[in-house]
């Protein structure tokens, strides 16, 4: 994730048109999908955001505007996400006083700030504040969907040793836009305190973390990352909630300058990582096992997509080596990643 990442989500653009809503049947349907308690300008904002989302992904919608204000289509969702300040040590402390370390970015635009570099140079395979596995696409895509397994400490698949460092496992997607100025990290962050996975989003140098709508560890999660409208990105996630133990879903939308719905210039990514403040060779004892990515589809919309294969792939990175980061590779869209910091 880009630090300057993270988080939880953020699981976003008042670039959205705020024109009056017509009396079409679609807008009447949208009106019904925004709770009565959401009124005035906020109601209009949510209608304008939701009109770009598939109907199946409009049940629970959270929107983060340019000022970091949280909007939602239900009043109870407005406190789900929170903004967290990133410390000089590249950590964040969230509402329950948990402290997480954030991954660092290796996108080309960041690594080459003072050079004349084409933003679409992909990603460098270098230091990112911990071991990781990255798969990234060629330019031209704006939609991804798939499944990922969320490891559980109950199954001995994830362990965080914070005795000497504040290690934090992550599973996320995102990418960057053609202008190279808008890196997005949107996915899930492990909590060793609760053995669950919280949505986090990092974009525009700001980190957002899910305070309550967390997913249970030890399950296959369905999620999608896509561009619903120019200047926006969205993360949809569906799975078993930690607090209720029942199936649920939600969509988080946020601003992301330069992202194109057509896919022009966008590069997408999938990352499995452990962020750490420990020095290399990363031997804290923390591990993350059996992160299986499957059913990866890539394209420009829910109706224009295909299986993510080699022809769609811009590159791979296994850092720092294949000993600490092992990959059971099936194809560009399906692999199982394990990270062992020993």
N, C-alpha and C positions, 0 to 999 in steps of 0.2 A: 504493500500500500504506500501511497505517496505521502510524505510528511510535509511538505511545504508549499497521507493516507488519512486515514483509516477510515465505519464504522463505521449497524448497525447499525446498512444498511447501511446517501445515505441517502432493499432494499437499498431533475427532479424539478418551469420558467414562467415567471410572469411575462415571459415572451408569449405565453398563451394569450390568444385573443380574448378580450373582455367585452366583445360585442354582445348586444342583447340576444337572448335565446329566442329562437322562433318557436311557434306553436306547433311544431312537428310532433309526431307520435314518439320519435326518439327522444326529444327533449322532455316530453311529458314523462317518459320512462325514467330519464335522468333525475327529474324532480322527485320522483318517488324514492330514488336511491340515495337521496340526501336527507338526513333526519330532520324533523321539524325544528329541532333545537339549533340547527345551523341556519342562521338568518343573514340578511343584508348582503354586504359585499362578499363576505366569506362564502355564502351560499353560491353566489354567482361564480366566484373563483373555483369552487369545487366542481360545479357543473361544467365549466370550461376545461378543467383538467380531465374530468372523467369522460368527456365525450370522445377523447382520443384513445380510451382504453377499451379492450374487448369486454363485452357484457359479463362474461364469466369471471372477470378480474376486477369488478367494481363493488364487491361486497363490503370490503373494508379498505378504504383508500386514505392514505396520508400524503399530504403535499407540503414540501418545505420550500418556501419562497426565497427570493434573493436576500432578504434581510434575516433569514434564519427562523422566521416565524412558522410555527406548525399549524397547518390547517387539516381538516379531516371531514369525512362525510358523516361521521357520528361523533357526538360530544365525548364519549368515553375513549376515543382514539387520540384525542388531542394531547394527552400526556404520555403517550406511549414512547415517543422519541424525545431525546434531549440532546442538546449541544454540549460538547465537552472540550475544554481547552487542552491543547497539546503542550506538554512541558518541554523544557530544554533537553530533558533526557529522553524525549520522544515517547512519553507515556501519557495516558489519560486516566483520570479517576472519575468513575461514574457515580450515579446517585446512591448506590448501596455501598460506597466507599471501596469498591474493588478497583485495583489499579492494573491497567493493561499496557503492555508494550506494543507499539505500532511498527509494522514493517516499513521499510524505506523503499522509495521508488527507484527503479532502474530504467525508467523510460528514457529514450534517447534525447528528448527535448530537455529534460532535467540534467542529464549527465553532461550535456554539451551546451550549457546556458550561454557561454561566451563564444561559441563557434557558429559558423554558418552551416547549419545542419538541416536537412530536409526532415520535417517532423515525422514523415512516414518511413523512418529508418528502422521501425520495429522497436525491439527492446534489447538492451544490453544484458548479457548474462554475467552479472557481477554482483558484488556485495550489496545486500539489501537488508542488513540487520537481522540475519538469521538464515537458516537453510530453507529452500523452497523448490517447488516444481512449477514451471509456467509453460502453458501452451498458448500461442497467440495466432490470430488469423491474419490472412492477407487483408489489405484494405478493401472496403466495399460492402461491409455488412452492418446491419443495425438491429439484428434480432437473434437471440440465442435462447434455447430451452434445453433442459435436461434434468437428470436425477443425480443426486450425490448422497453418499452414505455419510451420516454424521457419527463419528466414533464415540464410544462411551467408556468411561472409566470402569463401569460395572463389568464390561466385557474385556477389561485390561487392554483397551485399544488407545487410550490416551492417559498420559500422566504428566503433570506439571510440577517440576521441582523448583520451587522459588527460594530455596535456601541461599543461593548465591546470585540469582538473577530473577527477573520478573518475566519469564517466558510466557508467550501467549500463542496458542494455535489459531490458525485462520483457514477458512475455505471461502474463496470469493471469486467473483467475476468482475467485469467492467472493461476498461480499455481506454483509448484516447481518441480524440477527434482530430480532423485534418489540420487544424491550426496548431496542434501540438500544445495548446495551452490549457486543455481541459482533460486531465486524467481523472478517471472515476474508478474507485474501488468499492464494490457493493457485494456484500455477502454475509458471512457468519463468523462470529468470534466465540471461542470456547471460554466458559466460566468454570474454573476448577472448584469454585465454592459451591456451585449448584449442579455441576455436571450437566449443563445444557448449552445451547448455542443461541446467541443473540444476534440479531441483524444489526449490522453497522454499515455506514456509508461515509466515505471520505471523498469530498469533491470541493474544488475551489479553495483548498487550504483549510477547510472546516470539517470537523469530525462530528458525526451524529451517531448516537447509540440507542438501541432499543432497551427501554427500562423495564418492560413487563411482558411483551408479547414474544416469549422465548420458545424455542423448539426443543423438544425432548431429544436427548442423545440416544444413539442406537437405532436409528431409523433412516429410511431412504426418503430424502426430501425432494420435492419437485420445485424447481424454480426457473424463472425466466428473467433475462436482462434484455431490455430493448429500448428503442427510441420511439415514444408515442407521437412526438411532434418535434420539429426542429427546435434545438435548444433545450430539450428535456431528455432525461433518461428515467427508466422505471425498473424496479425490481419486484417481481411477484414471487411469493413463496407459499407453499401449501404442505402441511404435515401435521403431526400430533404436537399440540402445545404441551409445554412442561407443567404449567399451572393447573390446567383443566383435564389433561390426559385425553382430550378429544380432538378430532380433526378440525383444522381451521386454516384460514388463508388471509393474506393481506397484500396490498400493493403500495409501495412507496414511490413517489414521483418527486424529482428534484430538478433544479436548473443545472444545465451543463453546457456552457457556451461552445459553439462550433459543431456540436453533434448534429448529424443529418439523418432525417428519417429515410432518405433514399439510400443511405449507407455510404455515400461518397466520402472517401477519406477516413472513415471510421475503422479502427482496428479493435477487435474484441480479444479478451483473454480469459483464461481459467487458471487459478492459482491455488496451490496447497502450500501452506507455510507455517513455520513457527518463528514468530518475531522474538528477538532476544537482545538484551543489552550485554550479554556475555561476549567475551572476546573469542575469536576463532582459536581452536577448531570446534567450537560449540560442543563442549563436552559436559553439559550440565546434568545430563541424565533424563531430560524431558523427552517424551516421544509422542508420536501421532501415527496411528496405524490404520490401514484398511480404508482409506478415503477413496471410494470407488466412484468415478465419474462415468455415467452411462447415458445412453439415449440422447446424445448431444445432437441437436439440430441447429443449423445456422442459415441465415438468409436475411431478408429485409422485412418480413412480416410473418404473421401466423399462417398465411396462405401461400407465401413465397419463401420456402425454405427446403432444406435437404439435410441429409446426414453429414455431419462435419467429418471430412476425410482429408487426406494428405493434400489434395489440390486446393483446399481452403486454408491451409496452414502456412503462416509466415515463419514460424520457428518454434523451437522447444528450448527449455533451459532446465537443467538439473544442477542445483547449486548447493553446497560447494563441490559435491562429487556423488557418484552413484553408490558409494558405501553408506553415507549418511542419508541420502535420499534415494530410495529404491522405487522403481516403477515397473509394474506388471502391465506392459503395453499391449493393447489389442489393436487399436487404430487411433487416429487423431482425435476421435470423439469419445473413446472408451479406454480407460486405464485406471489402475488402482495404485495409489501413492502411499508410501509409508516413510516417515522421517524419524530417525533415531539419533538423538544428540548425545552419543556416547563416544 
